[in-house]
Amino acid sequence: MARASAVAALSNMDLVISRGHKFNRKITVPVIVSDNFEKIQKTKKVIDSLDSLGVYNDIVRAKDGTHVRAGHGKMRGRRYKVPRSLLIIVNEKEGISRAARNLPGIDIRTPSEINTEMLAPGGAPGRLAVITQSALRTMGGW
Protein backbone atom coordinates (compact mmCIF):
# COMPACT_ATOMS: atom_id res chain seq x y z
CA MET A 1 0.00 0.00 0.00
CA ALA A 2 2.89 2.35 0.77
CA ARG A 3 4.49 1.65 -2.60
CA ALA A 4 1.21 2.29 -4.41
CA SER A 5 0.80 5.62 -2.60
CA ALA A 6 4.36 6.63 -3.45
CA VAL A 7 3.81 5.73 -7.12
CA ALA A 8 0.64 7.82 -7.15
CA ALA A 9 2.57 10.76 -5.66
CA LEU A 10 4.93 10.73 -8.68
CA SER A 11 2.14 12.26 -10.76
CA ASN A 12 1.26 15.05 -8.33
CA MET A 13 2.96 18.24 -9.60
CA ASP A 14 2.57 20.07 -6.25
CA LEU A 15 4.33 17.32 -4.30
CA VAL A 16 7.20 17.16 -6.82
CA ILE A 17 7.67 20.94 -6.61
CA SER A 18 7.48 20.93 -2.80
CA ARG A 19 10.33 18.38 -2.66
CA GLY A 20 12.51 21.03 -4.30
CA HIS A 21 12.97 19.51 -7.75
CA LYS A 22 13.88 21.97 -10.52
CA PHE A 23 12.38 21.30 -13.94
CA ASN A 24 10.39 22.87 -16.74
CA ARG A 25 6.88 23.44 -15.34
CA LYS A 26 5.28 22.84 -18.77
CA ILE A 27 6.01 19.09 -18.69
CA THR A 28 3.80 16.47 -17.11
CA VAL A 29 5.16 14.35 -14.29
CA PRO A 30 6.28 11.60 -14.37
CA VAL A 31 8.09 12.03 -17.68
CA ILE A 32 7.37 9.11 -20.03
CA VAL A 33 10.04 8.35 -22.66
CA SER A 34 10.39 5.74 -25.39
CA ASP A 35 12.24 2.46 -24.91
CA ASN A 36 15.20 3.75 -26.96
CA PHE A 37 16.20 5.73 -23.84
CA GLU A 38 17.40 2.45 -22.27
CA LYS A 39 19.94 1.92 -25.06
CA ILE A 40 21.85 5.19 -24.63
CA GLN A 41 25.55 4.40 -24.11
CA LYS A 42 27.18 7.81 -23.49
CA THR A 43 26.75 10.27 -20.63
CA LYS A 44 26.76 13.22 -23.01
CA LYS A 45 23.75 11.78 -24.86
CA VAL A 46 21.94 11.24 -21.56
CA ILE A 47 22.58 14.88 -20.63
CA ASP A 48 21.34 16.07 -24.02
CA SER A 49 18.18 13.99 -23.83
CA LEU A 50 17.40 15.05 -20.25
CA ASP A 51 18.00 18.67 -21.23
CA SER A 52 15.59 18.35 -24.14
CA LEU A 53 13.01 16.79 -21.78
CA GLY A 54 13.38 19.77 -19.42
CA VAL A 55 14.61 17.91 -16.31
CA TYR A 56 18.37 18.54 -16.48
CA ASN A 57 18.11 21.51 -14.08
CA ASP A 58 17.41 19.05 -11.29
CA ILE A 59 20.76 17.36 -11.86
CA VAL A 60 22.45 20.76 -11.69
CA ARG A 61 20.61 21.35 -8.39
CA ALA A 62 21.99 18.07 -7.02
CA LYS A 63 25.50 18.94 -8.19
CA ASP A 64 25.37 22.37 -6.54
CA GLY A 65 23.93 20.88 -3.33
CA THR A 66 26.73 18.35 -2.88
CA HIS A 67 28.67 19.10 0.30
CA VAL A 68 31.09 17.52 2.75
CA ARG A 69 29.30 15.66 5.54
CA ALA A 70 29.72 16.85 9.11
CA GLY A 71 31.13 14.54 11.77
CA HIS A 72 32.99 11.25 11.69
CA GLY A 73 31.10 9.90 8.69
CA LYS A 74 33.57 11.58 6.36
CA MET A 75 36.34 9.39 7.77
CA ARG A 76 34.27 6.25 7.28
CA GLY A 77 33.77 6.38 3.52
CA ARG A 78 30.73 8.67 3.47
CA ARG A 79 32.51 11.94 2.80
CA TYR A 80 30.01 13.65 0.50
CA LYS A 81 26.29 14.13 0.95
CA VAL A 82 24.51 14.32 -2.42
CA PRO A 83 20.85 15.38 -2.75
CA ARG A 84 18.48 12.99 -4.53
CA SER A 85 17.67 13.98 -8.07
CA LEU A 86 15.94 11.96 -10.82
CA LEU A 87 14.63 8.45 -10.52
CA ILE A 88 15.01 6.71 -13.87
CA ILE A 89 12.84 3.60 -14.16
CA VAL A 90 13.76 1.30 -17.07
CA ASN A 91 12.69 -2.21 -17.96
CA GLU A 92 16.26 -3.38 -18.67
CA LYS A 93 19.50 -1.70 -17.61
CA GLU A 94 21.25 -2.13 -20.96
CA GLY A 95 23.36 0.97 -21.51
CA ILE A 96 21.63 3.65 -19.47
CA SER A 97 22.98 2.37 -16.16
CA ARG A 98 26.58 2.89 -17.24
CA ALA A 99 25.85 6.13 -19.06
CA ALA A 100 23.98 7.85 -16.21
CA ARG A 101 25.70 6.48 -13.12
CA ASN A 102 28.16 9.37 -12.95
CA LEU A 103 25.46 12.05 -12.82
CA PRO A 104 24.85 13.28 -9.25
CA GLY A 105 21.71 12.22 -7.43
CA ILE A 106 20.36 9.91 -10.14
CA ASP A 107 19.04 6.44 -9.32
CA ILE A 108 18.40 3.91 -12.09
CA ARG A 109 16.07 1.05 -11.20
CA THR A 110 13.90 -1.59 -12.84
CA PRO A 111 10.26 -2.03 -11.75
CA SER A 112 11.18 -5.09 -9.68
CA GLU A 113 13.82 -3.09 -7.76
CA ILE A 114 11.53 -0.21 -6.83
CA ASN A 115 10.67 0.23 -3.18
CA THR A 116 9.14 2.99 -1.10
CA GLU A 117 12.51 4.50 -0.16
CA MET A 118 13.39 4.96 -3.85
CA LEU A 119 10.03 6.57 -4.65
CA ALA A 120 9.88 8.77 -1.53
CA PRO A 121 13.39 9.33 -0.10
CA GLY A 122 13.32 10.38 3.52
CA GLY A 123 9.57 9.77 3.66
CA ALA A 124 8.78 12.79 1.46
CA PRO A 125 6.60 11.69 -1.50
CA GLY A 126 6.75 13.16 -4.98
CA ARG A 127 10.14 12.37 -6.49
CA LEU A 128 10.81 13.51 -10.04
CA ALA A 129 10.82 10.41 -12.26
CA VAL A 130 11.60 9.47 -15.85
CA ILE A 131 9.90 6.22 -16.87
CA THR A 132 10.22 4.25 -20.10
CA GLN A 133 7.07 2.94 -21.77
CA SER A 134 7.90 -0.73 -21.22
CA ALA A 135 8.64 -0.12 -17.53
CA LEU A 136 5.31 1.67 -17.20
CA ARG A 137 3.53 -1.34 -18.71
CA THR A 138 5.35 -3.61 -16.25
CA MET A 139 4.37 -1.39 -13.34
CA GLY A 140 0.76 -1.40 -14.55
CA GLY A 141 0.62 -5.14 -13.87
CA TRP A 142 1.19 -4.75 -10.12
N, C-alpha and C positions, 0 to 999 in steps of 0.2 A: 504494500500500500504506500509505503514511503517512497519507493522508486517511482511508482506511477504518479504520485503528487509532484515529485521533482521533475519528471519528464513533462508534465503539464505546465510547470512553471517556466520551462524553456521558451514557451510561446507567448508569455506575458511580457510585453514591452516595458511596462512600468517596473517590474521586478528586475529585469536585465539592466535597466538604466540605474536603478537604485543600488545595484551591486557595484556600480562605478565603471562599467564597461564603456569604452569609447568606440563609436561606430557611426556610420551614416544613418541618420534617423529615417531615411526614406525606404530602407530595406525592411523586409518582414523577418521576424525571428521565429524559429531557428532558420538559418540560411540553408536552403536545399540546393545541392550541386549535383552534376551528373557523375556517373561512375568513372569517367575518365580522370577525375581528380585523384583517385587512388593510385593511378599509374605514374604520377609525376615523380621524376627522379632527382631533380635539382632544387636546392633551396631557393635559388633566384626565381625559378618558375613558380614556386609556392608563394613567394612574396608578391610577385606580379599578379597572380590569380587572386590572392586575398586582398590586394589593393584594389583590383577591379571590382571585387565583391563589396568593398566598402568597410571591411573589418580589420584592416591592417593597423589602424590607429590604436587598437587595443593591444597589439603586440608592442607598439612603441611605448604605451603606458606601462606595460609590464617591464620593459627594459629600463625605463626611467625610474621605476619604483624599486628596482633591485638595490638592496643595501646590505651592509655587513651586520650580521646578527649580534645582539648584545649577549654578554655572558660567556660561559664556558663552552657553549655549543660550537663556537667557531674553532675551538681546538679539537673538537671531536668529529670533524668531517662535515659539519653543517655550517660552513662559514657564511654563505650568502642566503638571504631570504628573498625569494622571487614571488611576486604576486601572480595569482592564477589569471590566465588569459583565456584563449579559445579552447573549447573542447571539440576536437575533430572526431566524428564517429564515422568509421568506414567499415565496409563488410569484410574486406581483406586488406591486411597491411602489406601491400606489395612494395611500392616504392615510396609512398608518402611518409612512412614511419622514419625512414632514413633521411628523407629530404627535409622534414619539418622538426626533427628532434633537437636541432640546435637553436630554434627560435624560443625566446624566453616565455615561460608561462603556458606553453601549449601542451595539451595532453591528447594523445592519439589512442583511441580505443575502438574495439569492435563491440557490437551489441551484446555479446555474451560477457564481456569484461566490464560492462557498465554497472556501477553501484551508486548508492545514494551520495557517497562522499565525492564521487566524480561529478555528479550532476549538481550538487549543492555544497561546495566546499565550505567548511566551517559552519554548516547548518543554514547558510543563507541561500535560498532558492533563487533561480533565475540566471544561470550561467549562460554566457554567449556561446552558441554552438553552431558548427558547420556539419551538416549531415549529408551523406551521399544517398542517392535514391534507393539503391539496393539495401543499405543499412536501415533506411526508413521502412522499407517493406518488411525486413526481418523484425524490427521493433514493433511493427503492427501486429505481428503474430503472438505477442505476449499475452 
